[in-house]
Structures are given as C-alpha cells and as structure tokens.
Amino acid sequence: SFTLHEGEILGLTGLVGAGRTELCESIFGCAQPDEGEILLNGQKVVIPNTDKAVELGIAFVPEDRQHKGIILNNNAEDNITLNILKQLVNRLNLVNNSQRRQSAVQWMEKLNVKPAYPDMIASKFSGGNQQRIIIAKWLAANPRVLIIDEPTNGIDVGAKEAIHNILRDLTKQGI
C-alpha cells in the first residue's frame, strides 16, 4: 500500500522478479491486478486498459524502452506526437502538420534532445535521447501522474543526470 501526492516522486525498489514492473503495468492498465484498488484524488478508479489510464491522466514510460516505449523505425516527431494526434486534427479531420512539427520541436528543445532533428529516425538517437523522446511523448499528453519504470537504465551518466533533473522539474509542476 502506498500514497503518492501531487509534486512527489515515489520510488519502488526490488530485485528482478519482485513485481515492480508488474505493479507499474497494472496501474497503467497493461495488465489486470490480482487484487487491490487505485484511488485518484480520493476516488476509486478502475483501469481496465491503457486508454482508460491515459483518459485519467496517467502516463507510463516502460523499462524496455526499445520494445515497449518507442517506435524505433519512426522519427522523433512521430513518437513525440503519437499520444496527441487527436488534439492536432483540424476541422476537416486532418492532422495539422505544422502544429505537429511545432509540438515535436518544442518538446525536443524543452527536454534537450540532441540532435534536435524531428525527422531523425528514433533508432539513430542515443539511449538517453530515446528516453527523453519517450518522456516528451507522455509530457505532451499533459499527464497528472507519470510512471517511469527504470528511468535511467542503460543510459550514460550525463543522460542519467539530465533525466533526474527533468523528473525534479516535473515535481515542481505538480506531476
């Protein structure tokens, strides 16, 4: 049992196989929990799938970024704007490509993705920059809760510090 308040970082630890990833996936609706309940702002919520989690303002950066977090064969812009495409549709039901590009560039600059090339294929970015792209994808969706499973796994020391700084900044915004 745990409680998370606005603007807090809650860390879960455990050995491989202890259930940390499964807990994160259950909260996000990837898998159904065996038992328990989730309260959001004091109200019990049922999260049968990931769509419901997103609707409730919950975002999830998975541990396995290359298989579950990013589309390696797509460019940075595609990845960053994936969760907000509905917001970028005009009255003719077409995606506004200039808004889409602007949003991707804005998030790449905000999270210091290097190089800041929205057309660059995701697999060409370093691990730390791939992680920043995944975080940007979820921040673009304006979440209330951001779950990050192993946020700095497999990235260099400089990228780890940058990711930690991003997380601290998010707490100041109440996420």
N, C-alpha and C positions, 0 to 999 in steps of 0.2 A: 504494500500500500504506500502511496506517496502523493504529495500535493505539490503542484507547481503553480507559482504565482506569476502575474504579469511582470516582465522585466527580469526574470530569473533564468539561470542556467541550471538544469538538473542533470547531473551526471550519473549514469548507471555503469557499474563495472561488473565484471565476472569473467571467469575462464571461458574459453571456447566451448560451446555446448551448454552453457549455463542458462540460456534462454533470453539473453539480452536482445539479440536481433529479432527473435520471435515476438518479444514484448513490443518492440517498436513497430513491427509489421502488423501486429494485432490492433494497436492503437490507430494505425493508419488505414485499416480495413483490408490489408493484403491477405490476412488470414483471420479466421474467427477464433476468439479466445475460448478456452475451455470453461472459464468462469470469470467472475468479476464484473465491474461496471466502470463506466467512464462518466465523469461529471465535467461539464464545460460551463463555466460561470455558474456553478451550483446546480445546474440542470442535468439530469441523466440524459445521455445521448446514446443512440445505437448506431454503430458504424458498420453496416453490412458490406461495404465496398469502398474502394478508394475515391470514387466520385462523391460519395457522401462526406468523406473526410475533407476533401477539397471544398465542398459546399460549406462545411462548418469552419473553414479557415485553418485547416491542419495541413501542413506540408511535410514531406519526408524525403530526405537525402539518404539513400541506402548505402550500406557498407560497400557493396560491389558496384562501384560507380560505372565501370565499363560494360557491365552486362545488364544492370538494372536502373542506372541513373542517367545515362547519356546515350544518345543515338550517334555512335561513332562515325557512321558514314554520312551524316548530315552536317551541315555547317553550324557555326556558333549561333547565328541568327535563328535558324530553325529550332535549335534546342532551347534557347532562351525564351522564345515566344510561344512555345508549344502549349503552355497552360493558359495563355491569354488570347488565343486566336479569336474566340467569340467576342472579346472586347474590341478587337481590331476590325470587325466587319462593318462595312458601310451600309447605307440604306438599300443598296442593290444586292446585299448579301454577299459581297465580295470583300476579300481581305484588303485593307488599305496598306499597300506595301511600303509606302513612305513612313507611315506610323510604325509599322512593324520594324523597319530598319532603325528608325529613331529610338524605339524602345530598346532594341538589342544593343545599339551603340551606347546608349545611356547606362545600361546595366554593366556593360563591359568596362566602361570608364569608371563607374562607381566602385566596382569590385577589383579594379586594376588588373583585368585580364590582359596578358601580353602574349603575342601581339594582339592589339585590339582590331582584328580583322573579322568582321561579321561573316564574310564569305569563306573563311578558312574552315576546312573540314575538322570536326571535333577530334578525330584520332591524331591529328598533327600537333595538337596542343600538349604541353607537359601535363603530368598528373595533377599538379597543383592548379593549373589553369583550367583543366577539365572540371576539377572540384568547384572552382569559382563559377564556372558556367552553369553547373547544376544548381548551385546555391542561387545564382541570378535567376534561373528559370523559376524557382519557387518564390523568391522575393518579388518577382514581377507580378505574381498572383496575389500579393498582399496578404500573407497568412497572419493568423493570430498566434499560432503555435508552429514552431519549426522543429521537427525531429531530425536529428542528424546522427546516423549510426557510423561510428568510427570516422569522424570528420577529417582526420589528418593521416589516415592510414595510407602508406605508400607514396607520400609526397616528401619533398626535401624540406630541410629545416627552415629556410626562408619562407616557403609557402605555408608551413605549419604556423609560423608566427602571424602571417597575414590572415589566415583562416581564423585563428584565435582572436585577432583584432576585429575582424568582421563580426564574429559572434558577440564580442563585448559591445560593439556598436549597436547591434540589434537589440540587446537588452535595454539600452538607453532609449530605444524607440518603443519599448513595451512588448516586444515579441518574446 
